[in-house]
Amino acid sequence: MFVDLKSKTPLADYIKKQCFNEKRNYYVMITGKTQTRKSTSGVKLAYEIQSDWDIHTQMACIKTKEMIKAMRLEGLKRGDALLLDEFGVGMGHRRWREFLVNAMNYLMMTHGFKGIVVIVTVPYESYIDSDCKKLFDMLIEVIKKHDGKRYVEVNVEEMQYNQKLKRIYYHRLRGIDDNGRIQKLDSFAIKYPSKDILEVYFELSESKKEELGGELKAQAEEIERDKISKAFSLEYYVDLVSKNPEKFMKEWHGRKFIAIEKIMNEFIGIGNRRALQIKTAVEEKLGEEYFRERSADT
């Protein structure tokens, strides 16, 4: 099949025809470094493939639960598009690969006969497991963005797995020029989405990134707490607090003392029980006279 070079959206038209001709899902992988507009290229491509594409329900960004929800979306019909943006970000590498394989298999089993276009964006092709990569039909690699003219330059190759040779072959798309000659197509231009669509996309993606940031912080704190609980040294923390006890002091009814909450705020992962141990040890080390003098000063 050849690309219609006279079309205003030749790449989107070509992809959509595959769904109708092959009567199965068509899987597109878009790769590109951060800030190269691979995600917005996915949004634009989805709109070109399906004019009534819904960015709120047919796109899932970053969050695994959202992706599962999008994949279960009912009412999809042949030629519709589903965008899984920044697929698997925030998951551990091994967990993400397992999830990706299961997700793709789920899409094949539940929506495979419908002939929908599944667009997945990832930073690099190597992020995709070799077994899962066999399921993809097209690789779109973002080469360069042109902010001034509002378009992205991409290389496009069809992916075909040869079961006998057990390898994936990559083929450039071909089109027929005005003179009727067949030519290999080295690159395509994907225009930026309209500004109002971009605003919606960035609003959705930024909120997910903030949520992801909070989750990653919580994970980091949990890891830190595990480390501390496995190798807690009371002497180490007593020494730190004793070097600058004023930083950890609190006053109540004219009496100063080491505050448990200040210890917990300073040392991520220290819980109430450990903080009480540190407080008690520091106050014993400094002695009652030390706190009495500072209480008198106020």
C-alpha positions, -999 to +999 in steps of 0.1 A: +000+000+000+012+035-009+010+067+010-013+093-006+010+123-009-018+145-021-036+142+012-033+169+039-027+142+065-009+114+046+005+096+076-028+095+095-047+084+064-022+056+058-025+043+094-062+044+093-064+024+061-043-003+077-070-008+103-097-012+077-077-033+053-061-056+079-093-057+101-072-056+133-056-032+157-026-011+144+001-004+169+022+028+166+053+036+187+065+072+189+100+077+203+119+109+211+139+125+239+123+148+265+110+181+251+111+169+215+073+170+212+067+133+208+037+134+231+020+164+213+028+146+180+008+116+194-021+139+203-021+155+168-019+121+151-048+108+172-069+138+161-060+134+125-069+097+126-102+103+145-118+137+141-139+133+172-111+119+193-116+127+231-084+137+248-100+132+283-111+095+278-090+082+249-056+094+263-039+080+294-009+099+306+018+083+329-006+068+355-009+030+353-045+031+366-055+056+339-040+034+312-060+004+324-091+025+324-085+038+289-078+003+276-112-009+290-130+020+273-162+007+257-176+021+224-144+021+205-150+014+168-128+006+138-104+035+130-107+051+165-075+060+183-061+053+218-031+072+231-010+058+259+014+087+266+047+083+285+037+046+289+049+031+322+067+062+336+070+058+374+070+021+375+101+000+382+118-013+350+109-049+354+073-042+365+068-018+336+080-044+310+057-070+325+028-045+326+034-034+290+033-070+277+002-078+296-014-045+285-007-051+248-020-087+250-051-074+267-057-049+240-053-076+214-078-099+231-104-072+239-101-047+211-080-066+185-110-074+162-122-038+163-093-023+143-084+006+166-051+026+164-030+023+196-004+050+199+023+045+225+049+072+233+082+062+250+116+080+251+135+052+233+126+021+213+148+001+237+123+007+265+101-018+248+107-055+255+118-075+225+088-098+227+064-069+230+080-051+202+069-078+178+033-066+182+040-031+169+034-021+133+050+013+130+079+032+145+077+070+144+110+086+156+110+123+163+140+139+147+136+176+152+110+201+163+104+234+146+087+257+171+087+287+148+068+268+120+050+247+146+057+212+133+078+181+141+100+163+117+098+125+121+112+094+105+086+066+099+092+029+094+069+000+093+078-029+116+073-065+104+083-095+125+095-125+106+087-156+127+110-179+108+140-157+111+129-144+145+137-108+138+120-075+131+124-059+097+120-021+093+107-007+060+104+029+049+070+039+037+065+044+000+044+070-020+037+079-056+047+114-067+030+136-092+049+119-120+036+085-110+070+074-097+073+053-066+096+068-039+107+059-004+096+085+021+125+096+044+105+119+067+071+133+075+060+166+091+035+164+119+020+198+128+015+209+163-020+206+177-040+238+180-031+260+210-064+252+229-057+215+225-021+220+237-034+238+268-057+209+276-029+184+271-004+203+292-030+207+320-037+170+320-001+159+318+012+184+344-013+172+370-002+136+364+034+146+367+027+163+400+009+132+413+038+111+401+063+134+419+044+130+451+043+092+447+080+091+440+088+112+470+067+089+492+085+059+477+119+076+484+109+083+520+097+047+525+130+034+512+148+058+535+127+046+564+136+010+556+173+018+555+171+036+589+151+008+605+176-018+593+206+002+604+195+026+631+223+041+651+211+059+682+246+074+689+248+088+654+215+108+658+222+118+694+255+133+682+238+152+654+212+167+676+236+174+704+258+195+681+229+220+676+202+213+702+187+248+698+174+237+664+154+209+680+141+228+710+106+238+718+092+258+747+061+249+767+050+269+798+084+285+801+103+252+799+125+242+770+129+207+758+139+186+727+108+182+705+100+149+690+083+164+660+113+185+651+135+154+651+111+136+628+109+166+605+147+169+602+154+132+596+132+116+570+122+081+580+126+086+617+093+076+633+078+085+667+094+057+686+129+064+673+125+101+678+115+095+715+147+074+719+168+102+704+151+129+725+155+110+758+192+102+750+200+138+741+183+153+772+202+128+794+235+137+776+230+175+780+216+173+815+187+190+832+209+221+841+214+228+804+177+231+797+171+249+829+195+277+820+180+281+785+145+282+800+156+309+824+170+330+795+135+333+781 
